[in-house]
Amino acid sequence: MSTGFQQSDIVILVTGLVGAGKSTFINTYLEELGKPECMKVGDPGSLKTCTTQIKYEIVNPSSRHNNRLVIVDTPGFNDENKSDLDVLQEIASWVQRSFPRGACRGGIIYLHDVSNDRHRSMDKISIAVLKKSFVNTEGVYRRIVLINTKWSKVESQQRANRKTKLDSHWKQLTNRVSKHYDSDDIASGAKGIVEDFWKTLESGGALEFENELKFILNYQEKRRTFNIWSWARGLLGKLLGST
């Protein structure tokens, strides 16, 4: 049965903690293309995710691109009703269903809300999944874009201190990733960010991850010896590529 996707599609997963602005970012991008909003946006400040399941929009290529774009809104990490493992498994399941032949080109846009200083959770997800997963693979970093959002919500006297902490926190990633954005109103530049990343990903090779996803999806959570970071490394390493 056809999924409606093409093996030549470029897949961008928009990820981050609950409330980081993932759905708003995607909607802003789609609006700039003349498309209607299609991602539900949650209440400001709420720790409850408004994205309970993976949603996506297919964007046909313009004169600048050769491949279609599939931009994907994912459930947020640090959800009070869902574990991070569950979120990762949902992503794995969606990728396998959407691309059953096991190959596509893709990348991750990771949004972090700087106004909500949840460093403990951010340490666990951002560093362990992103940095630790790709520690031995320099080439994979060009498939990641980091965006610090909602600076306007941080009191002016606290911004310098917050930025210093963030610069230290992201240090090992920001020198390697495709792009790192820091802005008061990042949504206004959504189109440029996505379009540039789309073009970067078009130059990458196809990714083979079918076998790794099968292992992930067959895993039973009751096995206490399972290491979530090994799991994430297998999933994201294959999705983002190793060359």
DRENKE-668907 format. One line per field, with one value per residue: residue number from 1; x negated, y negated, z negated of N, C-alpha, C, O, CB in turn. Coordinates in steps of 0.05 Angstrom, whole numbers, plus 5000, padded with zeros to 4 digits. Each point is the difference from the previous one (the first is absolute). Last residue first. Glycine has a CB too. Example, Ala and Ser with C-alpha at 12.3 -4.5 7.8 and 13.67 -1.06 7.14 Angstrom:
<patis>
rose = (2_1)
nX = (4743_5018)
nY = (5045_5102)
nZ = (4858_4958)
caX = (4984_5018)
caY = (4976_4976)
caZ = (4999_5000)
cX = (5015_4982)
cY = (4978_4976)
cZ = (4986_5000)
oX = (4990_4979)
oY = (4978_5000)
oZ = (4996_4987)
cbX = (4986_5059)
cbY = (5035_5023)
cbZ = (5047_4988)
</patis>
This chain:
<patis>
rose = (243_242_241_240_239_238_237_236_235_234_233_232_231_230_229_228_227_226_225_224_223_222_221_220_219_218_217_216_215_214_213_212_211_210_209_208_207_206_205_204_203_202_201_200_199_198_197_196_195_194_193_192_191_190_189_188_187_186_185_184_183_182_181_180_179_178_177_176_175_174_173_172_171_170_169_168_167_166_165_164_163_162_161_160_159_158_157_156_155_154_153_152_151_150_149_148_147_146_145_144_143_142_141_140_139_138_137_136_135_134_133_132_131_130_129_128_127_126_125_124_123_122_121_120_119_118_117_116_115_114_113_112_111_110_109_108_107_106_105_104_103_102_101_100_99_98_97_96_95_94_93_92_91_90_89_88_87_86_85_84_83_82_81_80_79_78_77_76_75_74_73_72_71_70_69_68_67_66_65_64_63_62_61_60_59_58_57_56_55_54_53_52_51_50_49_48_47_46_45_44_43_42_41_40_39_38_37_36_35_34_33_32_31_30_29_28_27_26_25_24_23_22_21_20_19_18_17_16_15_14_13_12_11_10_9_8_7_6_5_4_3_2_1)
nX = (4446_5062_5098_5071_5043_4919_4976_5094_5009_4907_4990_5093_4976_4912_5047_5069_4953_5068_4976_5095_5066_5089_4991_4964_4962_5044_4996_4902_4984_5062_4957_4914_5036_5041_4939_4947_5017_4967_4922_5025_5019_5093_4972_4962_5082_5051_4938_5013_5098_5002_4941_5040_5089_4979_4960_5086_4992_4915_5012_4912_4928_4929_5003_4915_5007_4947_4923_4902_5005_5090_4979_4925_5046_5094_4966_4932_5064_5073_4942_4973_5092_5029_4929_5023_5098_5015_5001_5062_5053_5027_5079_4942_4943_5064_4920_4899_5006_4920_5018_4942_4967_4918_4989_4997_4910_4965_5040_4964_5068_5086_5027_4946_5030_5097_5016_4931_5002_5098_5034_4934_4968_5091_5030_4926_5005_5095_4991_5075_4952_4940_5057_4930_5039_4932_5029_4946_5001_5021_4987_5040_4981_5071_5083_5062_4990_5088_4995_4902_5015_5083_4954_4920_5060_5054_4915_4972_5089_4996_4906_5030_5112_5092_5027_4923_4920_4905_5018_5103_5027_4964_5044_4931_5000_4978_4968_4989_4897_4977_5028_4995_5074_5051_5036_5099_4995_5064_5008_5007_5033_4970_5076_4992_4955_5035_4952_5018_4937_5043_4948_5055_5058_4959_5032_5025_4954_5056_5016_5000_4904_4967_4922_5013_5074_4940_4931_5069_5038_4906_4984_5091_4985_4907_4997_4995_5081_4958_4891_4990_5006_5035_4949_4998_4995_4988_5044_4954_5053_5100_5084_5086_4977_5057_5003)
nY = (4803_5013_4947_5001_5090_5054_4932_4985_5103_5026_4918_5011_5096_4975_4927_5067_5103_5082_5048_4987_5022_4961_4947_5078_4958_5021_4902_5003_5083_4966_4912_5047_5053_4915_4926_4987_4893_4974_4907_4884_4933_5004_4984_4915_4983_5030_4951_4926_5022_5017_4919_4947_5034_4989_4914_4988_5080_4967_4905_5014_5092_5060_5078_5059_5055_5091_5010_4990_4915_5017_5091_4976_4911_5005_4986_4931_4958_5024_4965_4924_4994_5007_4936_4947_5019_4982_4905_5021_5102_5067_4985_4961_5080_5073_5047_5022_5078_5067_5056_5095_5019_4953_5058_5083_4977_5005_5085_5003_4935_5001_5036_4945_4919_5034_5071_4968_4903_4999_5077_4993_4906_4972_5051_4952_4916_4969_4901_4980_4927_5056_5088_5046_5044_5064_5016_5098_5029_5085_5042_5108_5101_5054_4993_4973_4901_5010_5085_4986_4901_5019_5074_4942_4924_5062_5037_4905_4983_5087_4979_4910_5033_4929_4948_4943_5009_4984_5021_4982_5068_4943_4951_5026_4947_5067_4933_5057_4966_4920_4893_4921_5015_5071_5112_5001_5023_5076_4976_5083_5010_5081_4972_4921_4907_4960_5052_4938_4934_4904_4918_5006_5100_5044_4988_5090_4977_4964_4895_5004_4967_4914_5011_4935_5058_5077_4945_4966_5091_5034_4926_5009_5098_4982_4928_5065_5025_5092_4996_5031_5046_4979_5080_4972_5083_4971_5092_5057_5069_4938_5027_5035_5095_5071_5107)
nZ = (4859_4929_5007_4933_5006_4979_4931_4977_4997_4972_4945_4970_4984_4968_4954_4971_4993_4964_4921_4976_5084_4983_5081_5075_5099_5083_5012_4980_5050_5070_4990_5007_5076_5038_4993_5083_5030_5104_4982_4998_5066_4970_4908_5036_5053_4919_4943_5065_5004_4901_4985_5075_4971_4902_4985_4955_4944_4964_4963_4950_5031_4989_5074_5016_5097_4988_4905_4983_4955_4963_4967_4943_4978_4984_4906_5018_5063_4937_4926_5058_5033_4905_4975_5081_4986_4907_5025_5076_4972_5094_5054_5068_5000_5026_5053_5020_5083_5024_5094_5011_5088_4982_4920_5051_5032_4908_4945_4912_4963_5042_4911_4939_5055_5021_4929_4932_5030_5025_4942_4922_5012_5026_4921_4950_5053_5021_5000_5071_5046_5054_5034_5079_5093_5055_5101_5028_5111_5064_5087_4981_5005_4958_5043_4928_4977_4948_4950_4982_4989_4948_4952_4990_4980_4945_4967_4987_4960_4953_4978_4977_4968_5000_4920_4982_5084_4996_5102_5059_5092_5103_5084_5087_5089_5079_5085_5099_5052_5052_4966_5057_5061_4917_4988_4935_4888_4957_4889_4924_4901_4934_4912_4937_5013_4918_4907_4906_4971_5050_5015_5088_5029_5107_5109_5060_5104_5071_5011_5123_5064_5028_4941_4927_4968_5010_4952_4938_4998_4989_4934_4963_5003_4963_4934_4927_4953_5016_5057_5117_5088_5091_5059_5108_5070_5103_5058_5063_4956_4980_4928_5029_4993_5072_4955)
caX = (4979_4974_4978_4985_5017_5008_4976_4993_5021_5006_4977_5002_5024_4992_4983_5014_4988_5001_4973_4986_4972_4995_4990_5020_4991_5004_5028_5012_4991_5012_5027_4998_4993_5022_5005_5011_4993_5023_5008_4992_4974_5002_5006_4977_4980_5010_4995_4971_4991_5008_4988_4971_4998_5005_4981_5001_5021_4990_5024_5024_5015_5005_5014_5009_5005_5004_5026_5001_4978_5004_5017_4989_4974_5001_5015_4984_4976_5008_5006_4974_4986_5013_4993_4971_4994_4993_4977_4976_4996_4979_5013_5016_4983_5014_5024_5008_5013_5008_5002_5014_5028_5012_5008_5029_5016_5000_5007_4979_4973_4984_5007_4990_4970_4987_5010_4998_4972_4984_5008_5007_4976_4986_5012_4997_4975_5001_4973_5006_5014_4981_5012_4998_5007_5005_4999_5016_4985_5014_4981_5009_4980_4977_4977_4996_4979_5000_5025_5001_4980_5010_5022_4989_4985_5020_5011_4980_4999_5024_4997_4983_4971_4987_5016_5008_5029_5006_4987_4978_5007_4998_5004_5014_4993_5020_4993_5021_5014_5005_4997_4975_4978_5000_4975_4989_4996_4983_5010_4981_5014_4984_4991_5001_4995_5023_4995_5014_4981_5009_4991_4974_5003_5009_4982_5013_4991_5010_4989_5014_5015_5028_5003_4983_5014_5021_4987_4989_5022_5009_4978_5000_5023_4996_5010_4978_5002_5027_5017_4994_5000_4999_5015_4990_5016_4983_5008_4984_4974_4981_4974_5001_5002_4984_5017)
caY = (4991_5002_5009_4976_4981_5010_5003_4974_4987_5017_4998_4974_5001_5018_4985_4981_4973_4983_4995_4980_5008_5013_4981_5000_4998_5026_5005_4981_5007_5025_4994_4988_5020_5020_5004_5027_5012_5014_5026_5024_5008_5011_5028_5015_5001_5017_5027_5004_5001_5026_5022_5001_5009_5029_5010_4983_5009_5019_5008_4993_4976_4987_4975_4995_4972_4986_5003_5022_4998_4977_5004_5022_4995_5010_5025_5021_5003_5015_5028_5012_5006_5023_5024_5005_5011_5029_5002_4989_4973_4999_5006_4977_4981_4985_4984_4990_4974_4993_4971_4989_5007_4982_4974_4999_4993_4971_4995_5011_4992_4995_5018_5027_5002_4988_5009_5029_5009_4986_5003_5028_5016_4994_5015_5029_5011_5027_5010_5021_4987_4989_4976_4998_4974_5003_4973_4992_4985_4985_4980_4973_4980_4995_5010_5029_5008_4981_5002_5027_5002_4983_5013_5023_4990_4990_5024_5011_4980_5003_5024_4994_5001_5019_5024_5011_4999_4990_5014_4989_4995_5024_4990_5017_4987_5009_4998_4991_5021_5023_5027_5002_5000_4975_4984_5006_4975_5004_4987_4991_4988_4988_5020_5027_5019_4998_4999_5021_5023_5026_5007_4990_4976_5002_4986_4989_5011_5027_5013_4996_5023_4997_5013_4985_4975_5007_5007_4975_4985_5012_4997_4972_4998_5016_4985_4986_4971_4989_5004_4983_5012_4977_5004_4983_5000_4990_4979_4976_5005_5009_4989_4973_4981_4976_4976)
caZ = (5018_4987_5018_5009_5014_5026_5016_5011_5016_5024_5018_5014_5017_5022_5018_5018_4996_5024_5009_4984_4998_4974_4981_4979_4973_4987_4997_4981_4973_4992_4991_4974_4980_4996_4971_4996_4975_4988_5012_4986_5009_5027_4998_4989_5021_5022_4990_5001_5028_5012_4985_5007_5028_5004_5020_5023_5018_5020_5015_4985_5008_4974_5001_4973_4993_5025_5013_5020_5019_5017_5024_5017_5012_5027_5001_4987_5016_5023_4992_4993_5025_5013_4984_5004_5026_4998_4982_5013_4991_4979_4974_4991_4984_4979_5005_4973_4998_4973_4996_4977_5002_5020_4989_4993_5023_5005_5028_5018_4991_5024_5021_4994_5000_5023_5025_5002_5001_5020_5027_5006_4999_5025_5022_4994_5008_4990_4995_4980_4977_4981_4989_4971_4988_4971_4989_4976_4979_4980_4991_5006_5008_4982_5014_4995_5019_5022_5016_5013_5021_5022_5013_5014_5023_5019_5013_5019_5022_5016_5015_5023_4996_5019_5005_4974_4998_4973_4978_4985_4971_4982_4973_4981_4975_4981_4972_4982_4986_5018_4990_4985_5019_5016_5005_5026_5016_5023_5024_5020_5023_5021_5019_4987_5022_5017_5029_5013_5001_4991_4973_4991_4984_4973_4982_4977_4975_4998_4976_4974_4991_5009_5026_5019_5006_5019_5025_5011_5011_5025_5019_5009_5017_5025_5023_5013_4998_5000_4977_4977_4974_4983_4975_4978_4976_4978_4982_5004_4989_5020_5000_5011_4977_5002_5000)
cX = (5003_4978_4974_4976_4984_5017_5007_4975_4990_5020_5005_4977_5001_5023_4989_4982_5014_4989_4999_4972_4984_4972_4994_4989_5023_4991_5006_5029_5013_4992_5014_5028_4999_4994_5021_5004_5013_4990_5024_5009_4990_4973_5002_5005_4975_4979_5008_4993_4970_4990_5006_4986_4971_4995_5003_4980_5001_5021_4993_5025_5024_5015_5007_5011_5009_5004_5002_5027_5002_4978_4999_5017_4990_4972_4998_5013_4982_4976_5006_5003_4973_4985_5011_4992_4970_4989_4990_4975_4972_4995_4980_5013_5016_4982_5009_5023_5007_5012_5010_5000_5016_5029_5013_5008_5030_5020_5002_5004_4978_4971_4981_5006_4990_4970_4985_5009_4998_4972_4981_5006_5005_4973_4985_5012_4997_4975_5000_4974_5007_5014_4982_5011_4998_5004_5008_4996_5019_4981_5014_4978_5014_4980_4974_4976_4993_4980_4999_5026_5002_4981_5010_5022_4990_4986_5021_5011_4980_4999_5024_4995_4985_4970_4987_5016_5009_5030_5008_4988_4975_5010_5001_5001_5019_4991_5024_4990_5023_5018_5007_4994_4973_4977_5005_4976_4987_4999_4979_5014_4979_5017_4985_4993_4999_4998_5026_4996_5013_4979_5009_4994_4972_5002_5012_4980_5013_4991_5011_4985_5014_5018_5029_5001_4984_5015_5021_4987_4991_5023_5009_4979_5002_5023_4998_5008_4978_4999_5028_5017_4994_5005_4996_5018_4986_5017_4979_5007_4981_4972_4983_4974_5003_5004_4983)
cY = (4971_4992_5000_5007_4977_4980_5010_5002_4975_4987_5016_4998_4975_5002_5017_4986_4981_4973_4982_4993_4978_5009_5012_4983_5000_5000_5027_5007_4983_5009_5025_4994_4989_5020_5021_5005_5027_5015_5012_5025_5026_5010_5013_5030_5015_5003_5021_5029_5006_5003_5027_5023_5002_5009_5029_5008_4983_5008_5019_5011_4995_4974_4991_4972_4998_4970_4984_5001_5020_4996_4977_5005_5022_5001_5012_5028_5022_5005_5017_5029_5013_5009_5025_5025_5007_5011_5029_5003_4990_4970_5000_5004_4977_4983_4984_4980_4993_4972_4995_4970_4991_5006_4981_4973_4997_4993_4970_4994_5010_4994_4997_5019_5028_5003_4988_5010_5030_5011_4989_5005_5028_5015_4995_5017_5029_5015_5028_5015_5020_4988_4989_4973_5001_4972_5003_4970_4992_4985_4982_4981_4974_4980_4994_5012_5029_5008_4983_5003_5027_5002_4985_5014_5024_4990_4992_5024_5010_4981_5005_5024_4993_4999_5021_5026_5013_4996_4987_5019_4991_4992_5024_4987_5012_4988_5012_4999_4988_5021_5021_5029_5004_5002_4975_4982_5007_4974_5004_4985_4989_4990_4985_5022_5028_5020_4997_4997_5024_5021_5027_5008_4990_4973_5000_4988_4986_5014_5029_5013_4993_5023_4997_5012_4984_4975_5005_5005_4974_4984_5011_4996_4971_4995_5015_4984_4985_4970_4989_5007_4980_5010_4975_5004_4983_4997_4992_4977_4977_5004_5011_4986_4971_4982_4975)
cZ = (5006_5019_4985_5017_5011_5016_5028_5017_5013_5018_5026_5020_5017_5020_5022_5019_5020_4994_5024_5011_4987_4996_4972_4977_4980_4971_4987_4994_4979_4972_4992_4989_4972_4978_4994_4970_4997_4975_4986_5014_4987_5010_5028_5000_4991_5021_5021_4991_5002_5028_5014_4987_5008_5028_5006_5021_5025_5020_5022_5013_4982_5005_4972_5000_4971_4995_5026_5016_5023_5021_5019_5024_5019_5014_5028_5004_4990_5019_5024_4992_4994_5025_5012_4984_5003_5026_4997_4982_5010_4993_4977_4974_4990_4982_4975_5005_4971_5000_4972_5000_4975_5004_5020_4991_4993_5022_5006_5029_5019_4994_5024_5022_4997_4999_5024_5027_5004_5003_5020_5029_5010_5001_5026_5022_4994_5007_4988_4995_4979_4976_4978_4990_4969_4989_4971_4996_4978_4980_4980_4992_5005_5009_4985_5014_4996_5021_5025_5017_5015_5024_5024_5016_5017_5025_5020_5015_5021_5024_5018_5017_5025_4996_5018_5003_4974_4996_4974_4980_4985_4972_4981_4972_4979_4973_4984_4972_4983_4988_5021_4993_4986_5019_5016_5006_5026_5016_5022_5023_5019_5023_5022_5019_4987_5023_5015_5030_5013_5004_4990_4971_4991_4986_4972_4981_4976_4974_4998_4977_4974_4993_5011_5028_5021_5009_5021_5027_5012_5013_5027_5022_5011_5019_5026_5024_5013_4997_5004_4977_4978_4971_4983_4976_4979_4975_4980_4982_5003_4988_5022_4999_5010_4976_5000)
oX = (4984_4976_4997_4988_5005_4997_4988_4997_5002_4997_4993_5004_5005_4995_4995_5008_4997_5007_4978_4990_4994_4992_4986_4979_5020_5005_5022_5009_5009_5016_5016_5005_5009_5016_5009_4981_5024_4977_5008_5018_4979_4998_4996_4982_4989_4994_4987_4983_4992_4990_4982_4983_4992_4988_4981_5002_5008_4994_5001_5018_5010_4987_5008_4986_5011_4987_4984_5000_4984_5004_5000_4991_4991_4998_4997_4987_4989_4996_4991_4984_4992_4996_4987_4985_4993_4989_4978_4979_4981_4996_5008_5009_4993_5005_4991_4997_5016_4988_5020_4979_5023_5014_5016_5024_5014_5013_5021_4987_4979_4986_4995_4984_4984_4988_4992_4987_4985_4991_4990_4989_4985_4992_4996_4987_4987_5000_4992_4992_5007_4987_4998_4991_5009_4982_5022_4978_5024_4976_5023_4981_5021_4977_4979_4990_4978_5005_5010_4999_4999_5008_5005_4997_5002_5010_5003_4995_5007_5008_4997_4998_5011_4988_5013_5004_4990_5009_5010_5014_4978_4998_5017_4979_5024_4981_5023_4981_4998_5011_5015_4978_4980_4987_5016_4999_4978_5020_4976_5024_4978_5018_5003_4994_4979_5019_5020_5005_4988_4984_4991_5016_4983_4993_5023_4979_5001_5008_5024_4986_4990_5022_5006_4993_5012_5007_4998_5004_5010_4999_4996_5006_5007_4996_4998_4986_4999_4986_5004_5018_4992_5022_4977_5023_4977_5021_4984_4986_4980_4993_5006_4997_5006_5022_4981)
oY = (4988_5006_4988_4982_4991_4997_4991_4986_4998_4999_4992_4989_5001_5001_4990_4993_5004_4988_4992_4978_4980_5007_4988_5005_4986_5020_5004_5001_5009_5010_5000_5004_5013_5005_5002_5000_5004_5008_4991_4999_5010_5017_5024_5015_5015_5022_5020_5013_5016_5021_5016_5013_5020_5021_5013_4993_5009_5007_4992_5008_5018_4981_5015_4980_5019_4984_4982_5009_4999_4988_5004_5015_4994_5007_5025_5020_5015_5022_5022_5017_5018_5024_5021_5017_5021_5022_5004_5006_5015_4984_5003_4981_4989_4998_5006_4980_5015_4981_5011_4988_5009_4986_4983_4993_4987_4979_4988_5011_4987_4989_5020_5018_5009_5013_5015_5018_5009_5006_5014_5018_5011_5009_5019_5019_5015_5018_5004_5018_4993_4996_5012_4979_5019_4983_5009_4989_5004_5004_4991_5008_4999_5002_5010_5021_5006_4995_5008_5011_5001_5003_5012_5008_5000_5005_5012_5003_4999_5008_5008_4998_5001_4979_5020_5015_5022_4983_4977_5017_5008_4977_5018_4992_5000_5009_4993_5014_4977_5017_4995_5007_5007_5021_5000_4977_5012_4988_4998_5001_4995_5014_4976_5023_5008_5006_5013_4979_5021_5000_5009_4997_5017_4980_4995_5012_4976_5022_5004_5020_4984_5003_5009_4987_4987_4997_4990_4984_4992_4995_4988_4986_4997_4995_4988_4982_4975_4990_4983_5018_4977_5009_4993_4994_5005_4987_5017_4979_4997_4986_5020_4978_4983_4996_4998)
oZ = (5015_4994_4979_5012_5022_5024_5020_5020_5025_5024_5022_5022_5024_5024_5022_5022_5024_4979_5009_4994_5012_4978_4984_4989_5004_4986_4989_4977_4979_4985_4980_4976_4981_4983_4977_4985_5006_4998_4979_5017_5007_5018_5002_5008_5015_5009_5004_5012_5017_5007_5005_5013_5013_5005_5011_5024_5022_5023_5024_4986_4987_5010_4983_5005_4988_5013_5004_5023_5019_5021_5024_5018_5021_5023_5003_5005_5015_5010_5003_5008_5014_5005_5001_5011_5011_5000_4990_5011_4999_5017_4977_4987_4979_4975_4978_5014_4988_5012_4992_5005_4996_5015_4992_5001_5015_4999_4996_5017_5002_5016_5014_5006_5016_5018_5018_5012_5018_5021_5018_5013_5016_5021_5016_5009_5015_5017_4977_5015_4977_4979_4978_5009_4988_5001_4994_5000_5001_5001_5004_4987_5013_4992_5007_4992_4990_5024_5021_5022_5024_5023_5021_5023_5024_5022_5021_5024_5024_5023_5023_5024_5022_4997_5005_4981_4993_4985_5000_4989_5006_4992_5004_4989_5003_4988_5005_4992_4991_5014_5019_4994_5013_5003_5019_4990_5000_5006_4995_5002_4993_5009_5004_4992_4990_5014_4993_5011_5002_5019_4979_4983_4992_5011_4996_4994_4999_4994_5005_5004_4984_5010_5022_5020_5018_5023_5023_5018_5021_5024_5021_5020_5024_5024_5021_5009_4997_4982_5017_5001_5006_4994_4994_5001_4993_5001_4991_5000_4986_4981_5012_5011_4983_4990_4984)
cbX = (5013_5042_5027_5027_5032_5001_4986_5024_5032_4993_4976_5019_5019_4975_4993_5026_4959_5032_5009_5037_5010_5055_5041_5038_4939_4988_4986_4960_4947_4986_4985_4951_4966_4996_4978_4996_4971_5045_4945_4983_5011_5040_5028_5007_5028_5053_5019_5010_5045_5051_5021_5018_5051_5045_4988_5012_5018_4974_5021_4958_4976_4972_5010_4979_5002_5034_5037_4969_4988_5020_5029_4990_4999_5048_5034_4996_5013_5050_5026_5001_5031_5048_5013_5007_5044_5045_5039_5050_5049_4983_5026_4999_4968_5028_5023_4956_5002_4976_4989_5008_4964_4942_4947_4974_4953_4940_5003_5007_5038_5055_5052_5021_5015_5049_5053_5019_5004_5036_5057_5028_4998_5030_5048_5015_4993_5050_4993_5056_5011_4981_5049_4969_5021_4990_4990_5017_4943_5060_4952_5069_4950_5030_5045_5059_5004_5008_5015_4974_4971_5014_5008_4968_4985_5021_4987_4969_5004_5018_4975_4981_4996_5049_5026_4996_5015_4947_4951_5007_5058_4963_5008_5006_4960_5030_4947_5053_4961_4945_4996_5029_5047_5034_4959_5046_5018_4991_5049_4947_5063_4944_5036_5041_4996_4987_4939_5029_4988_5063_5010_4989_5063_4987_4960_5058_4955_4992_4972_5058_4978_4961_4958_4977_5009_4997_4963_4989_5020_4987_4970_5010_5017_4980_4989_4985_5023_5033_4955_4968_4995_4993_5018_4957_5041_4949_5063_5009_5027_5034_4997_5049_4966_4981_5055)
cbY = (5057_5031_4994_4996_5021_5049_5018_4992_5021_5041_5002_4990_5027_5025_4980_5002_5015_5038_5053_5037_5050_5007_4978_5041_4990_5001_4968_4964_5005_5003_4961_4976_5011_4989_4951_5016_4951_4997_5016_4975_4942_4952_4967_4945_4941_4963_4964_4938_4952_4978_4958_4938_4958_4977_4953_4970_5007_5010_4964_4951_4991_5040_4996_5051_4970_5057_5027_5016_4983_4992_5024_5005_4980_4976_4958_4947_4936_4959_4962_4938_4944_4961_4950_4934_4953_4983_4956_4962_4992_5059_5024_5008_5024_5038_5028_5026_4990_5049_4981_5053_5030_5010_5023_5055_5037_5019_5056_5025_5013_4995_4977_4973_4946_4954_4991_4985_4954_4954_4985_4987_4962_4946_4979_4970_4941_4981_4949_4986_4973_4996_5005_5051_4972_5059_4969_5056_4980_5028_5010_5004_5037_5043_4985_4982_4946_4970_5001_5008_4968_4966_5007_4997_4958_4983_5015_4980_4964_5006_5011_4966_5034_5015_4950_4939_4979_4995_5036_4939_5027_5041_4941_5048_4957_5035_4966_5006_5051_4974_4988_4947_4963_4952_5042_5037_4961_5061_4967_5038_4993_5016_5055_4960_4958_4945_5014_5025_4962_4987_4944_4965_4997_5065_4976_5021_5036_4981_4951_4976_5048_4969_5023_5000_5013_5049_5030_4999_5028_5050_5016_4999_5039_5039_4972_5054_5033_5053_5016_4946_5067_4958_5058_4972_5041_4988_4999_5035_5051_4989_4974_5021_5048_5007_5027)
cbZ = (5005_4978_5059_4947_4947_4957_4939_4941_4944_4949_4938_4939_4942_4945_4939_4942_4960_5038_4973_4967_5029_5023_5040_5025_5011_5059_5050_5040_5040_5064_5050_5036_5054_5065_5017_5057_4974_5047_5033_4941_5001_4991_4955_4963_5002_4982_4949_4979_4996_4964_4952_4992_4998_4958_4972_4947_4939_4944_4965_4997_5060_4968_5062_4974_5059_5007_4951_4947_4944_4942_4948_4941_4938_4980_4962_4962_4997_4987_4953_4976_5009_4976_4958_4995_5008_4964_4986_5013_4960_5000_5048_5060_5048_5026_5056_4966_5059_4968_5058_4969_5033_5007_4975_4988_5013_4986_5005_4950_4952_5006_4972_4946_4965_4983_4961_4939_4952_4970_4966_4941_4946_4980_4961_4942_4977_4987_5016_5001_5054_5058_5033_4991_5051_4996_5051_4980_5034_5003_5040_5007_5007_4995_5036_5001_5012_4944_4937_4939_4951_4945_4935_4941_4950_4940_4938_4947_4944_4936_4940_4950_4943_5037_4989_5001_5057_5014_5030_5018_4996_5035_5013_5037_5020_5037_5003_5038_5008_5007_4935_4988_5016_4960_4978_5026_4957_4996_4977_4987_4979_4979_4986_4978_5038_4974_5001_4952_4958_4993_5012_5049_4992_4987_5042_5011_5023_5055_4971_5021_5039_5026_4965_4942_4936_4957_4953_4935_4945_4958_4942_4935_4950_4950_4955_4975_4962_4999_4954_5030_5014_5043_5008_5031_5018_5032_5015_5047_5024_5054_4939_4974_4990_5059_4992)
</patis>
